[in-house]
């Protein structure tokens, strides 16, 4: 007696189980791939946002740096202008001291019988108008001016006689040479006008 076993239902069931397992695995892989792709996309997005923030920060810092550079340049220009003003002030101060010193020395060198009517200074040139009782007094005064340190040889510009008296009015110019001003001399504010009138009694 032989026994007949039908294996078709079992094989069909096995095939269906394998098909379901394959489908489940395929779905799982699809879900996993989607999740992984989403995660990668999020990571790239986060990195992009971080890079944008870094770029924005760099841009802002660059603008701030440019503003600071402009401010520093402004300070440098102000410092240069202040330095020029200080140099000009020092030059004017030295010129003031020099003018006062020269005028004082001229006043001390007045010869007997000579009266200065006007002294003026323009640049390095001194101009003077004075009167004297004789040609000898005029010559003596010019010799004294010539011997003064820091002054050149005086040059006549005009000589005339006073119509009301026998006195002679003479004018001369003399160039002032470079002389270092003394530290203990104080400049008077009236000397800065560059035009001084002095009268000295004989």
C-alpha positions in Angstrom: 0.0 0.0 0.0 1.5 3.3 -1.0 0.9 6.7 0.7 0.5 9.9 -1.4 1.4 13.3 0.2 0.4 16.5 -1.5 3.2 19.1 -0.9 1.7 21.9 -3.1 -0.2 23.7 -0.3 2.9 23.8 1.9 5.1 25.1 -0.9 2.6 27.7 -1.7 2.4 28.8 1.9 6.2 29.0 2.1 6.3 31.0 -1.1 3.8 33.4 0.3 5.7 33.8 3.5 8.9 34.5 1.6 7.0 37.1 -0.5 5.6 38.8 2.5 9.1 38.8 4.2 10.6 40.3 1.0 7.9 43.0 0.9 8.4 43.8 4.6 12.1 44.0 4.1 11.6 46.2 1.0 9.3 48.5 3.0 11.7 48.6 5.9 14.6 49.5 3.6 12.5 52.2 1.9 11.5 53.7 5.3 15.1 53.5 6.5 16.4 55.1 3.2 13.8 57.9 3.5 14.7 58.5 7.1 18.4 58.5 6.3 17.9 60.9 3.4 15.8 63.2 5.5 18.5 63.1 8.2 21.3 63.9 5.7 19.2 66.7 4.2 18.7 68.2 7.7 22.4 67.9 8.4 23.2 69.7 5.2 20.5 72.4 5.9 22.0 72.9 9.4 25.5 73.2 8.0 24.2 75.7 5.4 22.6 77.8 8.0 25.7 77.7 10.1 27.8 78.8 7.1 25.3 81.6 6.4 25.7 82.8 10.0 29.4 82.7 9.7 29.3 84.6 6.5 27.0 87.2 8.1 29.3 87.5 11.1 32.4 87.9 8.8 30.5 90.6 6.8 29.5 92.5 9.9 33.1 92.3 11.3 34.5 93.5 8.0 32.1 96.5 8.1 33.1 97.2 11.6 36.8 96.9 10.7 36.3 99.3 7.8 34.5 101.8 10.1 37.4 101.5 12.7 39.9 102.0 9.9 38.1 105.2 8.8 37.9 106.4 12.3 41.6 105.8 12.8 42.4 107.6 9.6 40.3 110.5 10.9 42.3 110.5 14.1 45.5 110.4 12.1 44.4 113.4 10.0 43.4 115.3 13.2 46.8 114.4 14.8 48.6 115.6 11.6 46.6 118.8 11.6 47.3 119.4 15.3 51.0 118.7 14.7 51.0 121.3 11.9 49.2 123.8 14.2 51.7 123.2 17.0 54.6 123.7 14.6 53.0 126.9 13.3 52.4 128.1 16.9 56.0 127.3 17.8 57.2 129.2 14.7 55.1 132.2 15.6 56.2 132.0 19.2 59.9 132.0 18.1 59.2 134.9 15.7 57.6 136.8 18.5 60.5 136.3 20.8 62.9 137.2 18.0 61.0 140.4 17.2 60.9 141.5 20.8 64.6 140.7 21.3 65.7 142.6 18.2 63.5 145.6 19.0 64.9 145.7 22.6 68.4 145.5 21.3 67.8 148.3 18.8 66.3 150.4 21.6 69.5 149.8 23.6 71.7 150.7 20.7 70.3 154.2 20.1 73.0 156.7 19.5 73.0 160.1 21.2 70.8 162.5 19.4 68.9 159.8 17.5 65.1 159.4 17.9 63.3 156.4 16.4 59.9 157.3 15.0 58.9 154.0 13.6 60.1 150.4 13.6 58.4 147.6 11.6 59.2 144.0 10.7 58.0 142.1 7.6 59.5 138.7 7.4 63.2 139.0 7.9 63.4 142.6 6.9 63.4 145.4 9.5 62.4 148.9 8.4 63.1 152.0 10.5 62.4 155.7 10.4 64.4 157.9 12.7 65.7 161.4 13.0 69.1 162.7 14.0 70.8 166.0 14.6 73.6 165.5 12.2 75.1 163.2 9.6 77.6 162.0 12.2 74.8 160.8 14.4 73.2 159.0 11.5 76.4 157.2 10.6 77.0 156.3 14.3 73.5 154.8 14.5 74.0 152.8 11.4 77.4 151.5 12.7 75.7 150.4 15.9 73.0 148.6 13.9 75.6 146.9 11.8 77.4 145.6 14.9 74.3 144.1 16.4 74.3 140.2 16.3 71.8 138.7 13.9 71.5 141.8 11.7 73.1 142.5 8.3 74.4 145.7 6.9 71.7 148.4 7.0 70.7 150.0 3.6 69.5 153.6 3.2 66.1 154.0 1.6 65.7 157.7 2.1 67.3 160.7 3.8 65.7 164.1 4.1 66.0 167.2 6.2 63.2 168.4 8.4 61.9 171.7 7.1 61.1 173.0 10.6 64.5 172.2 12.0 68.0 171.2 11.1 67.4 167.6 12.1 67.6 164.9 9.4 65.0 162.2 8.9 66.5 159.0 7.6 65.0 155.6 6.7 66.8 152.3 6.4 66.2 148.6 6.0 68.2 145.7 7.4 67.9 142.0 6.9 67.6 139.8 10.0 69.7 136.7 10.1 68.8 133.4 11.8 69.5 133.6 15.5 68.3 131.1 18.1 66.0 132.9 20.5 66.9 132.9 24.2 64.8 130.7 26.5 64.4 133.2 29.2 62.9 135.9 27.0 59.2 136.4 27.2 57.3 137.8 24.1 54.9 140.6 24.7 51.5 140.4 23.0 51.9 143.8 21.4 55.0 142.8 19.5 53.1 140.3 17.3 51.6 143.1 15.3 54.9 143.5 13.5 54.7 147.3 13.6 56.2 149.1 16.5 56.7 152.8 17.1 59.5 153.8 19.5 60.6 157.2 20.6 63.8 157.5 22.6 65.1 160.7 24.1 68.6 161.6 23.3 
